[in-house]
Amino acid sequence: MTPEQLDQAEFDEAQRPDEPALESEIHDDDNRLRPEFVRRVREALRAGESDAVYDLVEPLHPADVADLFELTDEDERLDLARAIRDLMSVEVIAELNDYVRELLVEELPPDIVADIAEQLDTDDAVAMIEDLDAADQQAILAELDPEDRAAIESALAYPEESAGRLMSRDFVAVPEHMTVGDLIDFLRDSRDLPTEFYEVFIVDPRHHPVGTCALSWVMRTPRNIALSDVMKRDQTLIPVNMDQEEAALRFMKYALISAAVVDESGRLVGQITADDVAHVIQEEAAEDVMLLSGAGEGDINEPIRESYTARVRWLLANLMTASVASMVIAFFEGTIAQMVALATLMPIVAGLGGNAGTQTLAVTVRALATNQLTAANTGRAVRREISIALLNGATVALVIGIAVSIIFGNVMLGAVIGMAMVTNILIAGLAGVLVPLTLDRLEADPAISSSVFVTMITDSMGFLVFLGLATLSGLVG
């Protein structure tokens, strides 16, 4: 290599850290951050090269920056926030995982958190500070402007996971006596409007919503037309204390873009938009799956102690219910001792029954969560699951009955396990639908404890039916 080439190579090497990473070096084919890119950021962090970290992160979308925080270790996140400085925008804060955001907020000074909160929508600001302890919340609230503080304190006064916590107080509401021209002039001249909105709420003198006007209607209607003549009077109102999951279901059912939130007196106090609901739908769906499995919130950023506490209590509950199945087995100890093949086949009966129950349970819990299953169609749903259970049971019984008869050379044993399989899958189907329905009627969350009861029923009844039939059939002496 010539001296000139060497100098050029050294120059290129010196310039490389400041060069922005190519898109192909940042994202893989599934639009996820590449491990190599994350590793480069972490190595620069450990080396204390803040400028290099900034240059690497600068091309990223705020959602990708939020993902980067989740992909770094807990002890690196605060250093990352310091290194990227002004790139730590409100958009990044809004996209952060709840646990990661809480960690960062706890470490940042109250005045910095307050500055961020003032730039966020009310619902995002509430989400940022609602999980902090009371002292930290008060320290942050004390740094806010009076207007922002009042809005956030008002939202925090509503129950968790309610429409009041979810709603935004940034909306456009005008009196019904306005014309389209008046509204257009108001939208152009006002300096305090939300940056993004989809429709205008029309209110009466008591500030009760009486209709809505989509912006597309406003732009296409002559200026002299009264709003009362073009507004849509049929609207979906969300009570401020409504559970956020129920509000999300209304958005899905009526294909809403936004909806007015009203207080107990019917006054307009906020709005919920489709982007807010999208997060709720994702969170609620994931929550039901995790509760059904007893795995807590199931977030990989959840602290180990919280995950342990959430999971171990259900494992202990399963230990208690499993003892019921053990007692059933102990009752037939003599029967099992006379025919060892029964012990070999017992796990098959219990396992298939458990799987059948889990299938029905998952369908039922989802139907309850989405309001597909109500008191009006409960009977039909139960009959449907019985029919499916009988078909599944007959199919599995035929296969396993023939297989056991051939393998063990005992037709009676094949018939016994076939009958036990039909019965247990039928019981599993009934348990899978009736247990969550019963818990729902008792106003308990069917996603939390249904699996424990269904497992107990399918295991204990599976063993009881199989061993009981073996005893009654004369299969053993």
C-alpha positions in Angstrom: 0.0 0.0 0.0 1.4 3.4 -1.0 1.7 6.2 1.5 -1.1 8.0 -0.2 -3.4 5.0 0.0 -2.4 4.5 3.7 -3.3 8.1 4.5 -6.7 7.7 2.7 -7.4 4.5 4.6 -6.6 6.2 8.0 -8.8 9.1 7.0 -11.7 6.8 6.1 -11.3 5.0 9.4 -11.3 8.2 11.3 -14.5 9.3 9.6 -16.4 6.0 10.0 -17.8 6.6 13.5 -19.4 9.8 12.3 -21.0 8.2 9.3 -24.7 7.4 9.8 -25.5 3.7 9.7 -27.2 2.4 6.5 -30.8 1.2 6.7 -29.6 -2.3 6.0 -27.2 -2.1 8.9 -30.0 -1.0 11.3 -33.0 -3.2 10.5 -33.4 -6.8 9.5 -36.0 -8.1 7.0 -38.7 -8.0 9.7 -37.9 -4.3 10.5 -36.4 -5.2 13.8 -33.2 -3.6 15.1 -30.2 -5.9 14.1 -28.3 -7.4 16.9 -25.1 -6.1 15.3 -26.4 -2.5 15.5 -27.5 -2.9 19.1 -24.1 -4.3 19.9 -22.4 -1.3 18.3 -24.5 1.1 20.4 -23.8 -0.8 23.6 -20.0 -1.0 23.0 -20.0 2.8 22.4 -21.9 3.2 25.7 -19.4 1.1 27.6 -16.5 3.0 26.1 -18.1 6.3 27.1 -18.3 7.5 23.5 -21.4 9.6 23.8 -21.0 11.3 20.4 -20.7 7.9 18.6 -23.9 6.8 20.4 -25.7 9.9 19.3 -24.6 9.5 15.7 -25.8 5.9 15.7 -29.1 6.6 17.2 -29.9 9.9 15.3 -31.3 8.1 12.1 -33.8 6.0 14.1 -37.5 6.6 14.3 -38.8 7.3 17.9 -40.4 3.9 18.0 -37.0 2.3 17.2 -35.3 4.4 19.9 -37.8 3.0 22.3 -37.1 -0.5 21.1 -33.4 0.2 21.6 -33.9 1.0 25.3 -35.7 -2.3 25.8 -32.8 -4.2 24.1 -30.2 -2.7 26.4 -29.5 -3.8 29.9 -31.2 -2.0 32.8 -27.9 -0.4 34.0 -27.2 1.0 30.5 -30.5 2.8 29.9 -29.9 5.9 31.9 -26.5 6.3 30.2 -28.2 5.9 26.8 -30.7 8.6 27.7 -27.9 11.0 28.7 -25.9 10.2 25.5 -28.7 10.8 23.0 -29.7 14.1 24.7 -32.3 15.9 22.5 -33.2 12.7 20.7 -34.9 11.6 23.9 -38.1 13.3 22.6 -41.7 13.1 23.9 -42.4 10.7 21.0 -39.8 8.3 22.4 -41.2 8.6 25.9 -44.7 7.8 24.6 -43.4 4.7 22.8 -41.4 3.3 25.7 -42.4 0.1 27.5 -44.2 0.9 30.8 -41.4 -0.7 32.9 -38.6 0.9 31.0 -40.3 4.3 31.1 -40.9 4.0 34.8 -37.2 3.2 35.4 -36.1 6.3 33.5 -38.7 8.6 35.0 -37.7 7.6 38.5 -34.0 8.5 37.7 -34.7 11.8 36.0 -35.1 15.0 38.0 -38.7 16.1 38.6 -38.3 19.3 36.5 -37.1 17.3 33.5 -40.0 14.9 33.8 -42.4 17.9 34.2 -41.0 19.4 30.9 -41.6 16.1 29.1 -45.1 15.8 30.6 -46.1 19.3 29.4 -45.3 18.3 25.9 -47.3 15.1 26.0 -51.0 14.6 25.5 -52.7 14.3 28.9 -53.3 10.5 28.6 -49.6 9.9 27.7 -48.5 12.2 30.6 -50.7 10.3 33.0 -49.4 6.9 31.7 -45.9 8.2 32.4 -46.4 9.1 36.1 -49.3 7.0 37.3 -47.2 4.1 38.5 -44.8 6.3 40.5 -45.2 6.5 44.3 -47.1 9.4 45.7 -44.1 11.4 46.7 -42.5 11.3 43.2 -45.9 12.1 41.6 -46.3 15.2 43.8 -42.7 16.4 43.1 -43.4 16.2 39.4 -46.8 17.8 39.6 -45.4 20.7 41.6 -43.1 21.5 38.6 -46.0 21.7 36.1 -47.9 24.7 34.9 -51.2 25.1 36.8 -53.3 24.2 33.8 -51.3 21.0 33.0 -51.2 20.1 36.6 -55.0 20.4 37.0 -55.6 18.3 33.9 -53.3 15.5 35.0 -54.6 15.5 38.6 -58.1 15.3 37.3 -57.2 12.3 35.1 -55.4 10.6 38.1 -58.6 10.9 40.1 -60.4 8.5 37.8 -60.0 4.7 38.3 -57.1 2.9 36.6 -57.9 1.5 33.2 -61.0 3.7 32.8 -62.0 6.0 30.0 -61.1 9.0 32.2 -57.5 7.8 32.4 -57.4 7.0 28.7 -59.0 10.1 27.3 -57.3 13.3 26.0 -58.5 16.7 27.0 -57.3 18.2 23.8 -60.4 18.3 21.5 -62.4 20.8 19.4 -65.9 21.7 20.6 -68.1 24.5 19.1 -71.7 25.6 19.7 -74.4 24.4 17.4 -75.5 27.9 16.2 -72.3 28.2 14.2 -72.2 28.0 10.4 -69.6 26.0 8.5 -67.8 29.3 7.6 -67.7 30.3 11.3 -66.1 26.9 12.1 -63.5 27.2 9.4 -62.6 30.7 10.5 -62.4 29.5 14.1 -60.1 26.6 13.2 -57.8 28.9 11.2 -57.6 31.7 13.8 -57.4 29.7 17.1 -53.9 29.1 18.5 -54.9 26.5 21.2 -56.2 23.7 19.0 -54.9 20.2 19.2 -52.2 19.4 16.6 -54.2 16.4 15.3 -58.0 15.8 15.4 -60.5 14.1 13.1 -63.8 15.5 13.9 -65.4 18.5 15.7 -67.8 18.0 18.5 -71.0 20.1 18.5 -72.2 21.0 22.0 -75.4 22.7 23.4 -75.3 25.6 26.0 -74.8 23.0 28.8 -71.7 21.7 27.0 -73.5 18.4 26.3 -72.4 16.8 22.9 -75.3 16.9 20.4 -73.4 15.8 17.3 -70.2 15.6 15.4 -68.8 17.0 12.1 -66.0 15.2 10.4 -63.3 17.5 8.9 -64.0 16.1 5.5 -67.6 17.2 5.7 -66.6 20.7 6.9 -64.2 21.2 4.0 -66.8 20.1 1.4 -69.8 22.1 2.6 -70.7 25.7 1.6 -69.8 28.3 4.3 -73.3 29.5 4.8 -74.7 26.1 5.9 -75.5 25.8 9.6 -73.6 23.1 11.5 -76.9 21.8 12.9 -77.9 20.9 9.3 -74.8 18.9 8.5 -73.7 17.4 11.8 -74.1 13.8 12.6 -76.5 13.6 15.5 -76.1 9.8 16.1 -72.9 9.4 18.1 -71.3 7.0 20.5 -70.7 8.6 23.9 -68.2 7.0 26.3 -68.9 7.5 30.1 -65.9 8.7 31.9 -65.9 5.8 34.3 -66.3 3.1 31.7 -63.6 0.4 31.6 -61.1 1.0 28.8 -61.6 -2.5 27.5 -65.4 -1.8 27.1 -64.6 1.5 25.4 -62.2 -0.3 23.0 -65.0 -2.8 22.2 -67.3 0.0 21.2 -64.7 1.4 18.9 -64.4 -2.0 17.2 -68.1 -2.6 17.0 -69.0 0.8 15.6 -65.8 1.4 13.6 -65.1 4.7 15.4 -62.2 7.1 14.7 -62.8 9.1 17.8 -65.5 9.4 20.5 -66.6 11.9 23.0 -66.1 11.2 26.7 -68.8 12.5 29.1 -69.0 12.9 32.8 -71.9 11.9 35.1 -73.9 15.0 34.1 -73.4 14.3 30.4 -70.9 17.2 29.9 -68.1 16.7 27.3 -64.8 16.3 29.2 -62.5 14.6 26.7 -62.2 12.4 23.7 -60.7 9.0 22.9 -59.1 8.4 19.5 -58.4 5.2 17.6 -54.7 5.3 18.2 -55.4 5.2 22.0 -57.7 2.3 21.5 -55.2 0.3 19.4 -52.8 0.2 22.4 -55.6 -0.8 24.7 -56.7 -3.7 22.4 -53.1 -4.9 22.3 -52.6 -4.6 26.1 -55.9 -6.3 27.0 -55.5 -9.2 24.6 -52.0 -9.8 25.9 -53.2 -9.5 29.5 -55.9 -12.1 29.0 -53.5 -14.6 27.6 -51.0 -14.0 30.4 -53.7 -14.3 33.1 -55.0 -17.5 31.5 -51.5 -19.0 31.9 -50.9 -17.6 35.3 -47.7 -15.9 34.1 -48.5 -12.4 35.5 -48.2 -9.6 33.0 -45.7 -11.6 30.9 -43.5 -8.6 30.1 -39.8 -9.5 29.7 -39.0 -6.1 31.3 -41.1 -6.8 34.4 -38.9 -7.0 37.5 -37.9 -10.5 38.6 -39.6 -10.2 42.0 -42.9 -9.2 40.5 -42.8 -12.0 37.9 -42.0 -14.5 40.7 -44.8 -13.3 42.9 -47.4 -13.4 40.0 -46.4 -16.9 38.9 -45.7 -18.7 42.2 -49.1 -18.2 43.7 -50.7 -20.0 40.7 -48.2 -22.8 40.9 -49.1 -23.2 44.6 -52.8 -23.2 43.6 -52.0 -25.8 41.0 -50.2 -27.9 43.7 -53.4 -27.8 45.8 -55.6 -28.8 42.9 -53.2 -31.5 41.7 -53.6 -33.2 45.1 -57.2 -33.9 44.3 -56.1 -36.0 41.3 -53.5 -37.7 43.5 -56.2 -38.7 45.9 -58.3 -40.2 43.1 -55.3 -42.3 42.0 -54.6 -43.4 45.6 -58.2 -44.6 45.9 -57.6 -47.0 43.0 -54.2 -48.1 44.1 -55.2 -51.7 44.2 -56.6 -51.6 40.7 -53.4 -50.1 39.3 -51.3 -52.7 41.1 -53.2 -55.5 39.4 -52.7 -54.1 35.9 -49.6 -51.9 35.3 -50.9 -51.0 31.8 -53.4 -48.7 33.5 -50.6 -46.6 34.9 -49.0 -46.4 31.5 -52.3 -45.1 29.9 -53.4 -42.7 32.7 -51.3 -39.7 31.5 -52.8 -40.0 28.0 -56.4 -39.7 29.4 -55.5 -36.8 31.6 -53.3 -35.0 29.0 -55.9 -35.1 26.2 -58.7 -34.1 28.5 -56.6 -31.1 29.7 -55.8 -30.1 26.1 -59.5 -30.3 25.2 -60.4 -28.2 28.2 -57.8 -25.6 27.4 -59.1 -25.3 23.8 -62.6 -24.6 25.0 -61.5 -22.4 27.8 -59.5 -20.2 25.4 -62.4 -19.8 23.0 -64.8 -19.0 25.9 -62.6 -16.4 27.6 -62.0 -14.7 24.3 -65.7 -14.7 23.5 -66.5 -13.2 27.0 -63.8 -10.5 26.6 -65.1 -9.4 23.2 -68.8 -9.5 24.2 -69.5 -12.3 21.7 -70.8 -14.5 24.5 -73.6 -13.0 26.5 -76.7 -14.2 28.5 -78.6 -14.2 25.2 -76.6 -16.9 23.5 -75.1 -18.9 26.5 -77.3 -21.9 25.9 -76.3 -22.1 22.2 -72.6 -21.8 23.1 -72.8 -24.6 25.6 -74.6 -26.9 23.1 -72.0 -26.0 20.5 -69.1 -27.0 22.8 -70.9 -30.3 23.8 -71.3 -31.2 20.1 -67.6 -30.4 19.4 -66.5 -32.4 22.5 -68.5 -35.4 21.5 -67.1 -35.4 17.9 -63.5 -34.9 19.2 -64.0 -37.5 21.9 -65.4 -40.1 19.5 -62.6 -39.5 17.0 -59.8 -39.8 19.6 -61.5 -42.7 21.4 -61.7 -44.7 18.1 -58.0 -44.2 17.4 -56.7 -44.9 20.9 -59.1 -47.8 21.4 -57.9 -49.6 18.4 -54.2 -48.8 19.1 -54.4 -50.0 22.7 -56.3 -53.2 21.7 -53.5 -54.0 19.2 -50.5 -53.0 21.4 -51.7 -54.7 24.6 -53.6 -57.5 23.0 -56.6 -56.6 25.1 -59.9 -55.5 23.5 -61.5 -54.8 26.8 -58.7 -52.4 27.8 -59.1 -50.6 24.4 -62.8 -50.3 25.0 -62.3 -49.0 28.5 -59.8 -46.3 27.5 -62.0 -45.3 24.5 -65.1 -44.8 26.8 -63.0 -42.9 29.3 -61.6 -40.7 26.6 -65.1 -39.8 25.2 -66.3 -39.1 28.8 -63.3 -37.0 29.8 -63.2 -34.9 26.7 -67.0 -34.2 27.1 -66.4 -33.2 30.8 -63.4 -31.1 29.6 -65.6 -29.3 27.1 -68.3 -28.6 29.7 -65.7 -27.4 32.2 -64.0 -25.2 29.7 -67.2 -23.3 29.0 -69.0 -23.5 32.3 -66.2 -22.5 34.6 -65.4 -19.1 32.9 -69.1 -18.5 32.5 -69.7 -19.1 36.2 -66.8 -16.8 37.2 -68.1 -14.1 34.9 -71.5 -14.3 36.4 -69.9 -13.9 39.9 -68.1 -10.8 38.5 -64.7 -12.4 38.8 -62.2 -12.2 35.9 -62.5 -15.6 34.1 -59.0 -15.2 32.6 -57.4 -15.3 36.1 -58.4 -18.5 37.7 -60.3 -20.6 35.1 -57.3 -22.7 34.1 -56.7 -23.9 37.6 -60.3 -25.2 38.0 -60.4 -26.7 34.5 -57.2 -28.5 35.0 -58.3 -29.9 38.4 -61.6 -31.1 36.8 -60.1 -32.7 33.8 -57.3 -34.5 35.7 -59.4 -35.8 38.6 -62.4 -36.8 36.5 -60.1 -38.3 33.8 -58.5 -40.6 36.4 -61.8 -41.3 38.1 -63.6 -42.3 34.9 -60.7 -44.4 33.5 -59.9 -46.3 36.7 -63.5 -46.6 37.7 -64.5 -48.1 34.3 -61.5 -50.5 34.6 -62.7 -51.6 38.0 -66.4 -52.0 37.1 -65.7 -53.7 33.7 -63.9 -56.7 35.4 -60.7 -55.8 33.6 -58.9 -56.6 36.8 -59.6 -59.3 39.2 
